[in-house]
């Protein structure tokens, strides 16, 4: 088999994580033969030991140029497109990954040109793609609710996580990390907050009464600040507005941009991960935190209960009181937190890039068949 893989999103967050790890796994295998399509310098920066051919193509994602000029693979080769923005004229030869339908679901992308582009491309993908891969059953259900004609060509393949990076840090590693960034002994953690559907403004409003409450019920939470990571040191406007309006600036710690290897002690040292998102196709932070032995308190929406299963504690991400009650239950019951940590490590072990690529390769074989 030969697969041409669209590698233009290597440098992206989110989807880029899947592209990096999927390519890394594919490059270790002789079957299929994988030919990346994108910027050769970028491919070789990520994979310095890769000596194979790179098909140069630099058209931006979501551009007219990518539709008109995307290179055609040689006869018999499969084209792998890691996002729904696929070249329509090549769909009959393509495996297209649909991570989520956020561009159709979130108010943040309600502008007519966003909606029209996403609706048009997803409609074509659903009708014409040789195969479609979704990263969760939730995304598959959302896709087929709109495009039932794609049912027999759609396969669920969960993402993996990097288990060489995400596993419980030692006490010494956590202590050094806290000292390096002047963090307290205990803190709550929230990461990946850039878009409004991440719902972090709700989280701030829900936590504010606990921080301000001097009574017994709020005492434990009042001692724990919220550490926010993944922002590069600057809060998004919608989160900063909630912080200012709630008057809780002294309880928020914004992390600078961290090196990849620092994510493990960031997760491991946290008393819990808070994941208030309304829309997620997969939810990497849930799996990563669980792998690091950190209890997860998560929204009960979208794919998150599918990823966390019984290893996480869930709340209604529109009900502040529900979040506060679940948080206090977790913080006041060390035995519960310990049990969740153990269950989380076990659950996270289920998500590997090796299995992801095994299942992906099975899709390739079926098409080559």
ABEGO torsion letter per residue (X at the ends): XBBBBBAAAAABBEAAAAAAAAAAAAAABAOBBBBBBEBAAAAAAABAABABBBBBBABBBGBAAAAAABBBBBBGBBBBBABABBBAAAAAABBBBBABAAAAABAAAABAAAAAAAAAAAAAAAAABABBBBABAAAAAAAAAABAAAAAABBBBBBBBBAAABBBBBAAAAAAAAAAAGBBABBBBBBGAABAAAGAAAAAAAAAAAAABABAAAAAAAABBBBBBGAGGBBBAAAAAAAAAAGAAAABBBBBBBBAAAAAAAAAABABBBBABABBAAGAAAAAAAAAGBBBBBBABEAAAAAAEAABBBBBAABAAAAAAAAAAAAABAAAAAAAAAAAAAAAAABBAAAAAAAAAAAAAAAAX
